[in-house]
């Protein structure tokens, strides 16, 4: 694909793609465009280079560092290459091979106008609540429990590794900063200044290095100065795995659930996010990535704690009550779909992926990649 393609770009590696859909009024429309762009890419790389697209969040077998080549840019964008080299040195190339789905959400202009609430204040409130409750998305969408041993052993030793996580990238073995970020959600300026503080203390080199599950974004260039001058345009949720059961993409119902969660968060009273609560919130996201959701706890800002499963079921109970009076039954259907994953652990994506692809992950993963390419060419 050309370097100036409007929707498909390189991510960290030369062979790692990133798809950016347009803004859509519904999850279904966004996922439909994602599927269409993905099919275009499958056909293009197969026709030109005979290559396949790996449909998992965890990477395929890695033969060595040369398999993870940081993307190279020239001219005015040469700084992108230097930044990738910096990340490779700091976090290691192999950690960059995880892939996932970022869900961007914005409130409609009519809703914002009808609410009478300041736009920035609303987004800051929802973001702070999503920090407390967003771990539920990890628990419900984790789909990367198995990896090739080469991810952990240079050169590979053959065979699979199951580490006890339903999502490697969202758990303790995933891609996180080397500290637990503490942000300030009292105003846009306070939020921006907190991130600048991380940079000033040398914890990260630039705001884009803040690998946090929930981020506030402006329209256009993703710069703190733009966020302050133009205001918050949308929220970004960064903790959804690629789902091989959905063609290596995502089930639209999971995106709809994330939308419902944001609406539920908007109606909640403001949580008191102390430094300790924010550190624990990061821990909660990692705990929710466990395979057995009864073995890890969620600790809330009030100090209460219970297993991921029990806390998740109570959260879904609250969402069901909140949406009970909403028109149509769509919200109830979506919440019921997600509840099934907690009530029947075997129905979770991670359990299905482990059962279907475990044992010979590389071989079965390659077979799926071939089938998806064949389907795209039908």
HELIX and SHEET records of a PDB file:
HELIX    1   1 UNK A   27  UNK A   49  1                                  23    
HELIX    2   2 UNK A   65  UNK A   67  5                                   3    
HELIX    3   3 UNK A   75  UNK A   77  5                                   3    
HELIX    4   4 UNK A   78  UNK A   91  1                                  14    
HELIX    5   5 UNK A   94  UNK A   97  5                                   4    
HELIX    6   6 UNK A  109  UNK A  115  1                                   7    
HELIX    7   7 UNK A  119  UNK A  133  1                                  15    
HELIX    8   8 UNK A  135  UNK A  141  1                                   7    
HELIX    9   9 UNK A  149  UNK A  151  5                                   3    
HELIX   10  10 UNK A  188  UNK A  200  1                                  13    
HELIX   11  11 UNK A  207  UNK A  209  5                                   3    
HELIX   12  12 UNK A  224  UNK A  230  1                                   7    
HELIX   13  13 UNK A  244  UNK A  246  5                                   3    
HELIX   14  14 UNK A  252  UNK A  266  1                                  15    
HELIX   15  15 UNK A  275  UNK A  287  1                                  13    
HELIX   16  16 UNK A  308  UNK A  323  1                                  16    
HELIX   17  17 UNK A  330  UNK A  343  1                                  14    
HELIX   18  18 UNK A  345  UNK A  347  5                                   3    
HELIX   19  19 UNK A  349  UNK A  357  1                                   9    
HELIX   20  20 UNK A  361  UNK A  376  1                                  16    
SHEET    1   A 2 UNK A   8  UNK A  10  0                                        
SHEET    2   A 2 UNK A  17  UNK A  19 -1                                        
SHEET    1   B 3 UNK A 100  UNK A 105  0                                        
SHEET    2   B 3 UNK A 234  UNK A 241 -1                                        
SHEET    3   B 3 UNK A 214  UNK A 217 -1                                        
SHEET    1   C 2 UNK A 146  UNK A 148  0                                        
SHEET    2   C 2 UNK A 160  UNK A 162 -1                                        
SHEET    1   D 2 UNK A 297  UNK A 299  0                                        
SHEET    2   D 2 UNK A 305  UNK A 307 -1                                        
END                                                                             
